């Protein structure tokens, strides 16, 4: 009986340590094309996915603050940054003008039904995840405070170099 309990505990621990895979979810591009999120991630380096909304001031600050880091990380490590708007169908027409006004060079995707947000168990935005080249979620962060973009850049650099990071 003791061995059975130990084996069960080890199994639970092992399952808990496995990295979360990104769930296959259909999103929309700004031009209305349907894409699977799994087809949008980088297989050559880390992928950063920032969940945001046009009505979320901290989201806009985060994406704006991270823009310069994103360009450098893309050039140095092949990082791909996706900005996933959770604006619903009534508000999604505001996304493209905001992106253009901010000058963001991110790949923008629309999660109008919040399917990806729900599939990942995300409650609030801004919410940022980092995936390794195998498509495994290796880091998550909720909220934004000035300076978080520096921490995110450091995490992405570590993932690109194959170093481990703390969730």
N, C-alpha and C positions, 0 to 999 in steps of 0.2 A: 504494500500500500504506500509506503514511504517513497519507493522508487517511482510509482505511478504519479504521485504528487510532484516529485522533483522533475520528472519528465514533462509533465503538464506546465509547470512553471517555466522551464527552459523553452518550451514551445511558444508560450505566450511572450516571453522576452524576445525570442527570435523574430516573431511576427511583428512586434512593436519596433524593432530596430530596422526593419526593411524600409527603404525609401519609398515614399508615395509616388506612384506613377500618375502622370497627367491623364485625366480621363478624356476619351474621345468625345468631343462636343462640337457641334456645328455653330459657327459664328458667321457674321456678315462683314465684308469689307466696306469701306466708305462708298465704293461704287456699286454696292448691292450684290456682289458675288458671294455665294456661300462657300465657306472653307471649313475644314476640320482643324481645330487648334493643334492637333498632333502634327499636321503637315506644315505648320508655321514655325515650329521650333528648330533651332540649329542642331545639326548632328556633328558639327565641327568644334563647337565651343558652348559656353553657357548661354542660356536664354533667361532674360529678365522679363517677367510679366507684371505690369503694374495695373491694378484695377482702379478705375477712377470714374467720375461722373462730372458733367458740366456744372452742376450745382454745388460741387464739393470744393471749397476753397483750398483746404490742405492738399487735396489731390493735385490741383493745378500748380500749387507751389512746389510740390514734390517733383512733378514731371518737368517743370521749368528748371529747377535746381539741378536735376540729374542730366539734363540735355548735354552739357559739355563733357561730362564724364562718359556718357554713352558713346559719343563720337570717338573719344580716345580709346575706350575699351573695345569698340568695334574694330578699330584700326590695329590695335595691339594684339587682341586675343580672338577676334572673330565673334565677339559677343553680339547677340541679336536681342533687341529690345522691342517688346510688344506692349502697347498701351490698350487695354481692353476697357471700353466704356460700358458701364452698366445702365446707361440712360435707356429708358423704355422707348417704345415706338413713338410715343407722343413727343418725346424730347430728343430723339436721336438726330433730328434734322439740325440741331444746334452743334453737333460734334464737329463736323467738317469746318464750319466757319471758325470755331474756337481753335482747332488745331492749326489752321492757316494763320490765324491772328497771333498765336503763340510762337509760330515758326518751328514747331516740333518736327523732327525728322524720323520719328518712330513709326513703325508699322501700327496702324490704328485698326482695331477690330471692334465690332459692336456685339455685345451680349444682351440684346434687347429683352429677352425673356429671363435673363439672369441664370441661365442653365449652367454655365461654367462656374459662375460664382457659387451656386448652390451645390454643384457636384464636388467642389473643393471645400465646402463647409465654411465659406467666407461669410462673415456677418456684416462687417462695416468696411467702408473705403475711406481713405486709401489703404490698399493691401497689396503687398509686393511679395512675389515668390521668385526664387532663383532655381533654375533647373540645370543639371549637369548635361554633358553631351549625350548621355544615355536617356535623357528625358525624365530623370528622376527629380522630384522636388527635394532640394537639399537645404533650403533656407526659406523662412517665411517671416514677414514683418507686417504688423498692423499699425496704422496711424502714420503721422509725419510730424517731425520737429526739425527745425533748421539744424543742419549738420548730419541728418540721417543719410543724405545722398553720399557723403564721404564714407560712411560705414558700408553702404550698399556697394560702392565702388571697390572697397577693400574686399568685401565678401566675394564679389564677382571675380576679382583678380585671383583670389585664393582658389576658387572653383576652377578657373581656367588653368591654373598651374597644377591641378589635381590634389590640392590640399583640402583637408576636411574643415568644415565650418560648423559652428553651433547653431542650432535652430533658434 
